[in-house]
Amino acid sequence: MQKAELLRRREPFRGSIADWRESARRITPGGPAWWNIGWLVMAAAFALSLVGIATIETTQPGQATRQMVHLAVGVLCAICVAVPDYRRLRRFTWPIAIIAVCLLVFVLLPMVPESLVRPRNGARRWISLGVTDVQPSELAKIAWIALMAEWLVRRRSYRRFGGFVLCFLVTLVPFLLILKEPDLGTALLFIPTLLVMLVAAGARLRHVLLVLLCGISLGPLAYFTPGVLKPHQVARVDAIVAQFQGDDRLERDEGFQAARARVVVGSGGLTGVGRDHAASIVSFNRLPEEHNDMIFAVLVCRWGLVGGLCLWALFIVLGLAGLRVAAGSRDAFGRLMVVGIVAMIFFQMFVNTGMTIGVLPITGMTLPFVSYGGTSLVATWIMAGLVLNVALRRPRRMQREAFDFDAPGAGS
């Protein structure tokens, strides 16, 4: 009787274990979500890259061939980044960020031989590896986005003004190093991207507005204070101001590149002039960096306003799909990382196309996925791979929603 009683008493215990295992199986994701909107991000990125190769081929057929190799490397890197669960990569955000900062410092060291870091037009931005060059600032953007996502997930202090300012102090490290190269355009991308990530994380809007007002106020101060901006940066601001005033005296000097870009853009008309005619127009106008910073001008010249609008449409599709991935993720780190990536790509596209059509000063910034450049293309593809990585991971069904500030003590 005692043995039978013991067996009877064990049955509920066995049942609870079975129920627990079944519940765990239901809660834990069974595998990647292969059908998701992240593939739309990849498709838009691939279409943009093909458009870039076709545009580069307009004036630089040899460079277009090399860009195809860069595209293959970029897609391979994106696949490699998308395979491992990004949640396991969180522990490596600080080491990767430290390596990125060390590379930014390395290109600025005066004792580094020119065989490794050769200045171009007075800028020290590239590390020569023989077969190709690496631009640390492109890799630093990815490392910084991942680090700030991790930073905001582990802290709630940014809900207070002191913690909010601390985020900007951390961002000043890559910002100032990239500014020292000098690369003002890339450095300025960090600030609006950080603001977007802070808003997505639940920062107080009054703090965001205060920073925006300070930035608008300090902009003119930086222009009029000697030593803050480089002479060529001041000259570019002078050129855009003269353009708005209808003064064309600087178009042969500081405003030459911007003026030539506007002429090339205007030559495209509604539907473009075709490959050969576009190549002749670009060559006749001596447009500098036509396959790099000014590639949007070549694109509009070849395919017209319709081509430019289609390019913008592809970026919009990429951005909206990326934001949908972020909205569907319950993991705070993944959500913030995707938001930062989308914001960084969008702001870079906005600045590049804006300076090409003459509404923003020339800053020497590439067009994501489109401009020629190995590091730039590979870096943006790594970003796309990270977005796909987040989209592939099924949320845990009992996982707490990210950034819920309605609970008591969630923020102040």
N, C-alpha and C positions, 0 to 999 in steps of 0.2 A: 504493500500500500504506500509506503513511503517513497519507493522508487517511482511509482505511477504518479504520485502527487508532484514529485520533482519534475517529471517530464511534462506534466500538464502546466506547471508554472513557467516552464521555459518557452512554451509556445507563444505567449504574447511578446516575450522578449525577441524571439526569432522574427515574429511578424514586424516588430518595430524596426529591426535592422533592415529587413527587406524594404519596408516603406521608406526608410531613410535613404537607402541606395537608389531607389526609384526617384525620390525627390531630387537627390543630387544629380541624377542623370538628366532630369528635366530642367534643372536650373543651369547646369553647366552647358555651354555651347557644344554642339556635336561636331562642328567643323566650320571652315570658312563659308561665308555667304557668297558663293561664286557669282550669282546674278545680282548686281547692284549698280547703282548710278556712278560708282567710281570709274567704271569702264568708259563712261561718257567723257570724263576728265582725260583719260588716256587717249581717246579718239580725237578730242579737240586738240590735245597737245601734238599728236601725230600729224594732224592736218596742218596745224600752224608750222610745224617743222618742215613739211613738204613745200608749203608756200614759201618759206624762207629759202630753201634750196633753189627753188625755181627763180626767186627774185635775185639771189646771189649770182645765179647763172647768167643773168642779163648782162652783167658787166665783168664778172670774174668766173669764167667757166672752171678754171683750175681750183679755185677756192670752193666752188660748189661741190666738186668731187670730194675734197677733204671734209666738207661739211657733212656729206653722206656717211663718211667714216665716223665722224663725231656723233651723228645721230644713232648709228648702230651701237656705239659705246654707251650713249645715254640711255637707250632703251634697255640694254643689258643691265646697266646699273639700276634702273627703275625696277626691273624684275627682281634683282637681287635684294633690293630694299623692301619690296612688297612681300617677299616670302616669309621672313621671320616675324612673329607677332611683335608689333611695335611696343606693346606693353612691357615686353622683356628688355627693350632697348632703353627704357627710362633710366636705368641705373648708370648708363654710359653718357648721359647728357653732359655732366660736368667734365669728365675726361676729354670728350670731344670738343667742348667749348674751350678748354685750356689749350688743347693742341691748335685750335683755330687762332687763338690769341697769340700763341708763340709764332705761328706762321706770319701773322700780321706784323709782329715785331721784327721778324727776320728780314722782311723785305725793306725795312726802314734802317737797318743797321748799316752804317757807312763802311764798315770794314769787310762786308760781304763782297767777294769778287764779282766783276761784271759778267763772268761766265755763268753765274747763277742768277744774279739780279741785275739786269741791264735797264737803266732808265730809258723811257721813251717819251719824248716831248716833255722832259722834266719830271715825269711821274714814275714812281717805283711801285709797280703793282703786280709784277709777274715774276714767277720763279721758273727759270729755264731747266727743263729736264732732258734737253737734247732733242728728242723727237717731237716734243710739244711743250707748251708753256702752261703753267698753272697759276690762276689768279686767286689768291687766298681770300679776298673779300667775297667772292661768290660762295665759297665754302663756309665762310663765317656767317653768312645770312642764314643758312640752314641750321648751323650749330646754335646760333643765337635764338632762332624761333623755338627749337626744341628745348633749350635751356629756360627760356621765359615761360613756356608752357609748363614745364616742371616746377618752376619757381612759383607761379600763380596757383598751381594745384596744391602745393604743400603749405602755402601761407594764406591767411585771410587778412593780413595786415594792410594789404592794398586798399581795403575798404576804408581805412583811415588815411588822412592826408600824408602823414609821415611815411607810412608804408608805400603809398602811391608814389611819392617822390623817390623812394629808394629804388623802385623799378627803373626810373630814368637814370639814376646814378649807376646802376649796373649796366645799362645800355650805353652809357658814355664811354665805356672801355672800347668796344669795337668801333663806336662812332668816331671817337677822336683819332684812333689809329688809322682808320680808313680816310678820314679827313686829312691826315698828315701826308698821305701818299703823293699828291692829293687826289681825292675822288669824292668831290662834294655831292654829286648826284646819288651815288650808292649810299653814302653816309646818311643823307637826308631820308632815305627810304625807311630807316629804322624807327624814326619818331612816329609817323602816322601808323605804321604797322603795330607798334606797341600800343598806341591809343585804341586801335580796333580790338586788339587782344584783351586789353583792360576792360573795355565795354562788354565784350563777350563773356568775360569772367565775372562781371557784376560790379565793377568799380562804380563809384558814385559819379553821376553825370556832372555835378557841380565841380568836381575836381578836374574832369576832362575839359570842361569849358574854361576853367581857370588856366589850364596849360595852353589851350588854344589861344586865349587872349594874350598870354605872356609871349607866345611864339610870334603872334602878329605884331606885338609891340617891340620885341627884340630884333625882328628882322631889319627894319631900317637902322637900328642902332649898330648892328653888325656891319652894315654897308658903310656907314659914316665913320666907324672906329678904325683907325689905321692898324694894320697887322692882323685883323680878324679874318678877312678874306684875302686871297691871293690877288695880285694885280690883274691876271687874266680873268678871274671870276668877277671882279668889279667891272672889267671891260665888257663882259657878256651882259651884265645887268644894264650897263649904259647903252648897249646896242639894242636891247629889247625896248628900253624906254624911248630911245630915239626913233625906233620903228613905229611905236604907237603915236608918237608926235608927228609922224610924217617926214622926219629928217633922214635923208639917205646918205649923209656924209660919212657915216661909219660903215657903209656896206662894202667898201673896199678894204676895210681893216678888220676891226673887231667883229663886225656884223656880216662878214663875207659868207661864212658857212650858212648862217640862218637865211640870208638873202638868196643864195643859190638854191637852198632847199625849197624855199617858197616858189621859186621859178619852176623848178623841176616838178613840184606837186601840181602847180597850176597848168603845166603842159599836158597833164594826163586827161583833162576834161572829164567827161562823164564815164566813158567806157575804156579809156586808155588808148595808147598809140601803138601797142605791140612791142615785141622784144627788140628788134633791130633799131627802130626809131627811138625807143626809150634809151637804148645804149648810146646812141648818137647824142641825144639831148644831155644825158648825164656827163658824157665826155666833153661836149662843147662848153658846158657850164662849169667844168672842173670842180664838181661837187666832192668835197673831202669826205672820207669814211663812208662811201656810198654803200659798201657791203656790210657795214657795221652799225655805227650810231645813226646814220642817215638812211637806213634801208627802207624805212616807211615811205620816203620820198620816191625812191626807185619803184616801189610797189605801186604807188598811186599813179606814177607816170606810165607804167606799163599797163595796168588794168583799170585805171581811172578811179573816180569816186566810188563806183560800184565795188571795185576790189578793196578799197579802204574800208568801206562799210562791212563787207564780208569778213575782213580780218577782225574788226571790232566785234562782229557777231560771234565769231569763234571764241574770242576772249570772254565775252559775256556768257556763252554756254559753259565754258570751262569754270568761270567764277560761280555761276548759279549751281552747277552740279557739285562743285566743291563745298559750297555752303549747305547744300542738301545733305552731303555726307556728314558735315559737322553737326547739323541739326539731328541726324539720325543716330549719332553716337552718344551713349550715356556715359562714356568714359571721359572725364574732364580733360585729361592730358591729350587724348586724341582729338577732342573737339577743339581745344585751343590751338593745337599744332596745325590743324587743317585751316582754321580761321586765319592764323598768321601767314601760312603759305599763300592762301588765296589773296589776302590783302597785299602781301609783298609783290606778287606777280601783277596784280591789278594796278597798283600805284606805279610800278616800273613801266608798264605799258602806257599808262596815262601820261607820265612825264615824257617818255620817248616820243610818242606821237604828238604831244603838245608842243614840244620844242621843234619838231619837224615842220609843223604847219604854222609856227610863228606866234604861238600864244604863251609860251614859256621860254625862259632863257636856255641857251645851250648848256648842257651839263655833262655831255660825254657819257651817255647811258645807253646800253643796248636794249633792243626790243626782245623780250623773252620768247624763246623757241624759234625766233625768226632771224635775228642778227647772226652774222658769222662769229664764231668763237667756240673753241672746244670746251673750256671750263664753264662758260656761261650756259651752253646748251646742255652739258652733262648735269650741271647743278640744277637747272630747272626740271630736267627729267627725274632727278632724284626727288625733288619736291612732289612731282606728279606720282611717283612711286609710293611716297609716304601717304599721300591722300588715298590711293588705292588700298594701301595696307590697312588704314583705318576703316575703309568701307568693307573690306573683306571680313573683319572680325565681328562675329555675332555678339550683341550685347547680352550680358547675363540677365535673366528674366527678373531676378530679385535685386539687381544692382540699383543702388540709390541714384536718383537723377543728379547730374552734375550741377553744382553751384545753386543749391536750394537755400536761399537766404530767408525763407519764411519761418524757419524753425527758430525757437528762442536761442539767443546767443550766437546766431550765425554771423552776425556782423554788426558793426556800430558805426 
